């Protein structure tokens, strides 16, 4: 029989011995350094039962858009190919199962023809048939084929990716050229809002329409509540047709009233997605001019473990962003690290050429040890290399237990400048105590405009403007007031206080204007109250130093060559793995996250995760010495994040260091690398 060679350099090159043998009945694995660390997998006994392995699959869309992918709302026929690595198989029947309720199995049974040893075969017509629900999110799904033959039985798995658009708003511009042109919604002022949507999903969005719903129709009269878009391809953004959403604030709206608005986005084949934003009614000339709600990753420059996504709630961090699930943070899975040099998150360039009295405002959830041991800072620059710090932590350790609104005066650096950069820094750190570090959300630049917006067009899209405006009837809810900042707010004064209580739950969300269960107020009632003007005082936590954190030496960098693209302009898949900590004590939250960027080539791959302990290797998810993994189908341009391990470290587990996880994508035969190789090491003990 032909030997099956495995390119698992990331594992087997760690051993430079001439040979090492691991017995795995009925197969054995020969690990040979002389052959570059490759493995040969050979049968011990020629009289083996059949062993069917996954060898590929094909999709046929019975009801769909014909793009060759599994999309939400489609009916798909699946042909599966198998490779027999054992003895002959006859009378082979197969049963399909799936790991999600988002897929209906319309015809889960199929048959294979007789399969000789070392031969390939496909399921016989009509194969398997499945339907993807209209509500299915963009996600990876795993199918399992359980087969039985006269000579034996077994199962194998393969993966696919459900494609679906994702349409968060990327940019929102309020234009009040018909009023005082300060970029804010004043009482009695009519404005238009232009909204740019970006498709961050995995399939194109067609027939896109967005509709505005306000929680306070008594204060906000809407004249044009619907906007339409051209088709939005994956990865691109699009502005709508027409002048935008047009509305007017009632002249009697109390100063500082903040109104929650919903944007219901619909598209072909039953797609629906709700987005939210807030409008503040104010005569204050200082208004929000730039806003990053972190619905999507703005793509800012990051170093070290700065990342965009959902924090997991470890090491004093929040379990989600404030407005949505996402935030920017340093190591969203736990504490920052010891002996760390400064690591930056940098936003920009930002055009502030028409701004004065410029401020930076954002929400933070920060944990950091006192200086001089650990350091956190916020800085601003108007050229990207000369930086002015506007805040740094002081002589008290700090641990936020909720989202804190902060504001910093950056006018001296940013006013009138066209290339402004913002930077958040964690580090340097010492070798003992660590905290959760930065988590930031709802970042905004507030300023007074020095140039007027053009006067908005108020003709509703697709209709003639009525002589007497008639407000759109929308659900009436009481707006939830939120704190606002006084004009010209300076850097907050920080006063050390006694230790704050342990972590508290995030505040309850505001009423959902798109929810059918929302309770309207009586017609004509005016219940909103103005948001109070507050001056922020940041509560710092004075703490004694906890026992030193034991951190193993930095792990060696795993090196492996990523396969070259097969054609000019193509990009191979890339992977990354993250652990929530580097050292675990009883009760610590253990999280391992596997991230995949599919690149530009559609391919079927096997996700391989290997645990190495003292020269022995176990393959996820079976945790045996037999090489294996989970089969996936990668869609070009798709990204996926999968939490593979999530548990709390047990007590009385002893102690051990230099445990390693190795990760990569291989082709379905486990012969060739299909991505880079990643390695993470950790330890545990009392």
N, C-alpha and C positions, 0 to 999 in steps of 0.2 A: 504494500500500500504506500501511497505517497505520504511523506511526512507533512504535517501542518506546522508551519513556522510562525511563531508569534513575535511580533516586534514590540516587546515590552521593555525597551531599554531603560525606562525610568525605574524599573524594579530590579532587573537582573544585573545591571551594571554596578550596583552597589556591592556586589560580591566579585572579587578578583581571583577567587580560587579557581583551580584548574577545572573542577567539576563538583557539583553537588546534586544529589538525587532525592526527590520527594516521591514516595510511593502513594499513588492515588488509584485504588482499584476501581474499575478494571483497567485503568490507564496509568501510565507513569510519565512524569515530566522531567526531562533531562535539562538541567540548567548548565550551560557551558560558556565560560568566559572567553574561551578561545574563539568562539563564533560570534563575538560581539555581544554576548548576553542574550542571544535569541534562544527560543525554546523549540524543541521538537516534541510533538504529541503523537505517540504511537500506540497501537493496541497491543496488549500482552497476549491475548488469546484470539486466534482467528475465528473461533466459534462464538461470536458475540451475538446478543439479541440486537434488533435494530435500534439505532440511535439517530433520530431525526433532529436536525438542527435547522434553525431559520436561515434561509438563503435569499430572501428578498420578497417583495410584494409589488403589485401593480393596482392602480385605482382606475375605475371606470365610473364616471358621474352619470347616474341615471336621471337625476334631477339636480341641476346645479348650473354654475356659470361657465363650465368648460375650461377652467384654468389648470386642471390636473392636480388640484389640491383639495383637501377636505375642508370645506367652509361650513359655517353655521347654516342650518336650514337645508342642507343637501342630502340626497340619497345616493349612496355610493356602493358599488360592487367591488369586492376586494379579492384578488387572486393572490394566493400565497404559494411561495416556492420553498421547498425543503431539500436539505442535503442529508443523505443517509451515511453516517459515519460508522455504522455498525453492520450487523448481518442483514440479510434480505428481509423485506417487509411486504406482506401480502394482506389483502382485504383491509386496507387502511381507511378508517373513518376519523373525521376530525370535528371538534366542537369549538366554537369561538366564544370567548368571554372578554369583557372589557372592565377597566377599573373605574369607570365613571358612570353616573346616571344621566349624563348629558348625551349619551349615545344609545339609541334604541337598536337592538339586534333583530332585524326583520327576518333574516334567514341565517341562523348561527351554525348550520351544519353543512359539511362538504365532505367529499371523498378524494383520496389520492389514488392514482394507479399503483400497480406493483412497483416497488422501488428496490433495485439491486444495490448491493454494497458499493459505496463510493459513487453513487449516482444521485442525480437531481430529478425532482418531479414537481409538478404544479397541481394545485387543486383542480378538480374537474368542474366543468360548467354545470350549474350556474354560480359556483364559488360561494362566497359569503356576501350578504347584503346588510348594510347598516344605514340608519338615518341619524343625522346630527340635529339636535334640537335647535329651534330658532334662538333660544336663550343661551346656547352654549358659549362660554367665554373662550378667548384665545388661550389655548393651553395644550400641554403635551398629554397624550393619552396612551395607555399601554394595552395592547391586545394580547391575549394568551390563546394559543392553539393547543388543545388537549387531544392527543391522538391515540388510537388503539389499533393494533394489528394482531394477526393470529400469533405472531412471535413475541409480542411485547407491547408496551405502552409507554407514554411519556408526554412531555409538553415542552413548548418553547414560546417565547414572547417576542413581540416586535412593537415598535412605537410609531405613532403618527402625531402630527400637530394640527389641531383645529385652528383654522384661520378665521380671523374676524377683524373688522376695523376697530380702531380705538380713536375717538375724536375729541380729545380735550382742547379747550381753547388755549391758544398759544400767545395771543396778543389781543389786548382790548384797549381801544382808544376812545376816550370821551371827548367830543368836540362841542364846544359851547360858543361858536362864533356868533350866534344870535343874541348872546348875553354879554357877560363881561370878559369872556375869552381867557379865564384863568385856569381852565382845565378841570374845574370842579362844578358840581351840580348845586346851584344856588336856589333858594326858595323863589318860585315864580319863573324859573328859567327853563326854556325848552332846549334840549340837547339831542344829539345823536351819538350812538355808540357803534363803532365798527369792530367786528370780532373776526379774528383769523383763527381758523381751526387747523390743527396738524393731525395727520393720520399716523399715529404711532403703533398701529396694529399690524396685522400680517396679511390683510387683503384690502383691495381697493374699496372705497365707499362711493356708491352711486345713488343718485336721487336724494341728496342731502338737504334737509330743511331744518332750521332751528326756530323755536318759538319761545318768546319771553313770557314768563309768569312772575308777577310781583306779589309780595306778601302784604302790600299796603296800597291798594288802589285809591284809598282816600287821599293819600299823600302823593302818589305817583300815577299820573294819567298817561296811558300808553296810546299812541296814535298809529304806530306801525310795530306790530308784535312778531312779525314773521319775516325771515330772510332765507334765501335759497342759495345754494352753492353749485358750482360745477363738480364733476366727479373728482375725488381726492385720492390720488394714487398713494401707495404705501411710502412713508417717509417724507412726503411733501405736505406743504401747508397751502391754504387757499383762503382768499377773502371772498365775501359773499357778493351777490348782485345788489344793485341799488344803493340807496343812501345809508342803510343800516337801521337799527332799532331807534325809533324816535319817540320821546316821551317828555313829560314836563312835570316839574315838582310844584305842588300846590304852594301858593304864596304864604300860607299860614303854617307851613311845615316848621316845627320847632327846630332851632339851631342844633346841629349835631345828630339829628335823627339818622339812624343807619338802617337801611332797608335791604333785606335779603331777597335776591332775585334768583329764579331758576331758569335755566336754559335747557329746554327739552329738544334733543337732537334726534331726528329720525332719518332712516335711509331705507333703501330697497330691502326686500326679503325680511321684513319685520324687525329691522335693527332699531333699537332705542337706547339712548344714553342720556343721563341727566348731568348737567354741569351747574355750578353755582357761582355767584359773585355778589358783592355787597356795594351799595351806593350810599354815600354819606352826603346828606343835604347840609351845606354849610356856606356861610358868606366869608369864611376865612380864605384869604387869597393864597395861603399855602395849601396845596392840594397834592394828592397822590398823582405823580406824573409817570412813573415806571413801576411795574408790579410783576413779581414772579411768585404766583401762588403754589408753585411746584406740583401742579397737576401733571406736568411732564418734566422730564429732565432737561434743563436749559443748556446742558453741555458745558458747564463751567470747568475750568482747568483745576485738576485735583492732584494732590500728591499723597503718597503713602496709602492709608486706608480710608481716606475721604471717599464717600460714595453717596449715591442717590438711591432712595428706596424706603422701605418700611423698617424702622427700628424695632427690635424684638423685645425691648423692655428689660434687658439685662444691665447690671452694674449701675443701677439708678437711672437708666435712660427711659424715655417714654416708650409705649408700645405702638405708637402710630404718630403721624404728623398731627398738627392741631386742626387744620381745616379739612384735610383728607388723610389718606394713609401714608403719604410720602413725606420725606424730609431729606435735607442734606445732613450728614453726620460723619463723625470720625469713628470708624469701626461700629457700624450699626448693630453688631452682634455682641457687643460687650465693652470692656474697658479699653482705653488707650494703653500703650505699651511702655515699659521701662526703657531707659537709656535711648530715648528717641530724640532725634534732631528735629528742628521745626518742620512742620508739615502744613501746607497751605491749601486753602480753597480760594480760587480767584475768579471773580466775575468781571466781565467787561470785554471790550470798551463800551461805555455807556455815554450817550450824547447828552450832556448837560449844558450845551452852548446857549440855550434859551431859558436857563433857570437862574434864579437867585434865591438866597436864604435856603440852600439845599440841605436836606436832612436824609440820613439813612435810618430806616426803621425796619425792624424784623422781630419775630418771635424766637425766643431761644429757650432751650432746656440744656443747661450746662452743669457739668461736674468736673472740678479741677482742684488739685492740691494747691496749697498756698505757695506763693513765691518765697524763697528762691528755688524751691524744689521742682515745681512744675509751672508751666506758663501757658496762658491763653491770651489772645489779643485780637483786636479788630483794627484794620488800617485802611487808608485810602490813598490813591495816587492819581495824578493826571498825566502820567507818561508810562506807567507800567514798571518803572524801576526805582524811582525815588518815592519812598513810602512815609506817610505820616500816621502814627498811631493815634486813634481816637479813644481807645479803651484797652486796658489790660487788667488782669486779675491782681489782687493785692496780697496782703500778708495774712489773709484768712482763707482757709479752704472753703470751697463753694460747692454746694449741691442743690440745684433747683429741684423742686418736687412738683412743679407744674410749668406750663408754658408762660414765659415772662415776656411782656412787650417792652422793647428797649428802643431808644431813639438817640442818635448821635448827630451833632452839628458838623457837617463836612463842607460848609460853605466856603471856608478859606481855601480849600483845595479844589472843590468841584465847580463852583459858580462860573458860568461862562465857558466851561471847558468841554471840548468835543470828545475827548478820550479819557474817561474816568474809569478807574478800576477799584473794585472793592475786594478786601482780602480778610479771611478768617484764618487764624493760626492756632495750632496746638503744638506745644513743645518749645524748647527742649524739656525733657523730663529726667528725673533722677532714677535711682535703681530700686526704689521700694514701693511706695504707695501709688496706686493708680485709681482713676475715676472714669466715668463714662465719656467725658469730653464734650465736644460741641454737638448739639442738634439744633438746626435752624429751619424756620418755615416762614411763609408769608413775607418775603423780603420786598421792600418797596423803597423808592426814592420819592421824597416829598419836596416840593419847592413851589415858589411863585414864578409864573411864566413872565418872561419879558417880551414875548411876541404873541400876537393874537392868533387863535384858530380861525380858519375860514368859516364863514357863516354856513351852518348845516342846511342841506336840502331836506324839506319836511314832507315831500310828496311820498305817500306810502308806495312801497314796491308793488308794481303791477296794477295800481288803481290811481284814480285822480284824487287829489287832496280834497276833503270835504270842506264846505264853507264854514260850518261850525264843527269843530273837532268833537268827536264822540269817543270817549275813553273805551278801551277794550274791557269787557267784563272779565275779571280775574278773581281767583279765590282771595278773600280778605282775611289776613292774619295780622296780629299785632307784631310790629317789628321788634326785634330784640336789641335794645340799646347796647352799644359796646363803647368802652373808653376811647376817647380821642385825645390827641395831644394839643396843647396850646401852641399858638404861633411862636416860632423861633425857639422851640424846646432845645435846651442844651444837653450835653452829656449828663446822664443821671448821676446823682451823688450816691455813693454806696456806703451804707452804714452797717458795720458788723452787728449781728444780733445773736441771740442764743440759738443753739441747734434747733432746726426746724423738725417737724414730725416726719415720720417715714413717708415713703412714696404714696401719693394720693391719686385716686382715679382722675382721668381727664374730665373736664367739664362736659355736661350734656350738650349735644348739638342743638343748634337753633331750629325752629320749626321748618319743616321741609315744604317749600311752596309748591312742589310737584306731587306731594303725597295726597292721595284721595281721602285720607282720614283727617286732613287738616280741618280744624274747627274755625269757621269764619266768624268775624265779629258782626254785630248788627249793622245794617246798612246805614251809612252816614255817620257812624260813630268815629270819634277821633281819640283813640286810646294811646297812640304812641307818645312816649316821653323822650325828651332829649337825652342823648348820651352825656353822662357827666364828664367834665374835663378833669383829668387826673394828672398829677405829677408822679412819675414812677419812682419808687424806692425799692431797690433790689435787696432782697433778704439774703445775706451771706451766712454761711454756717461755720461757726468756729468749732473746730474739732480737734481732738487729740489724735495723734498719728496711730492708725491701726497697725497690727502686726505686719511686718514686711511681706510683700507679695513675692512668692518664689517664682521666678521666671526662668525657664531653661534658656540656654544659649541660643542665639538666632540660628534657625535651621539652615543647612546648606541649600543653595539654589539648585533646583532640578533643571537640567538642561536636556533638551531634545530638539531635534530639528522638526519644524513644522513642514508638512508636505508643500511643495511648490504648487501654485495654482496651475491648472491645466491649460489655461488660456490667458492672454494678456488682459489685465483688468480684473481678473477674478481674485477673490480673497478667501482664504481657507477659514474654516471654523476656528474659533478661539474659546477656551474654557477658563474658568477660575473657580477655586474653592475657598471657602472662608470658614474658620472655626470661631465660636463665640468667645473663647479664651485660649490661652496657651498653657494654663495650669488649672486643674480642676480639683476642688475639695468637695467633700460630701455636701450635697444639696445644691451645688452649682448647676446652672442651666447649660446643658450641652446642646449646641446647635451646629450642624454642618450643612452648609448651603452650596449647591452646585449650580454655577451659572454657565450658560452657553450662548455665544453669539454665532449664529449659523453661517455667517459669511455670505458669499454670493453664489455658492454652488449647491444645488439641490442634491442631497445624498442620503443614503441610509447608513446609519452608523450604530455602533454599540458604545454606550456610556459605561466606562470601566472605573470603578472605585476600589482600591486595594488597601487593606490595613496591614501594615508591617509591624510585627512585634518580635524583636530579638531574632531577626533573620527568617522568620516564618511569615507566610502571606495568606490572607483570607480575602476572598472576592465577594463584594457586595452584589446582589442582596442575599444570596444563599449563605454567605459566610462559610464557604468551604475552600479547600485548597485548589479546587478545580477552576481553571480560568473561565470567566464568564462575565456577564453584565446585563444591561437592559438595552434593548434595541429601540432606536428612535429614528424618525424620519425628519430631516432638517429642511425647513422651507427657507429659501434665500431671503435674507434680511430680517429673519425672525430672531428674537431673543427670548430666553426662558430662564427662570430662576426656580430651582426645585430644592426644597428642604428635605434632605435624605435622612437625617438623624435629628431627633428632637426628644430629649429626655433629661431628667435630673440625676446628677451623679450619685450613685448609691453610697451608703456608709459602709465601713469595714471592708473596703475594696483593696486595702494595702496601698502600695505606692510603686510608681514606675515612671521612668523618663524616656525621652527619645522614642516615643511611639510615632509612627508616620502614616499619613494617608497619601496615597498616590492617585492621581486622576488623569484621564485622557479620554479622547474619543478614538475608537478604532473602526476600521471597516467591518462589515458584518461577519467576515471570516476570521477576525482577530489577527489579521496578517499585517496590515499597514496602518500606520498612524494617520488619523484624519484631523488632528488638531495639535496644539501645543500640549506639553505635559506640565502638570502642577503638583507640588508637594507641600504639605503642611505637617508640622510636628507638634507634639504636645506631651504633657505629663500629668500625673495625678498623685495625690497623697493627702495626708492629714492637713 
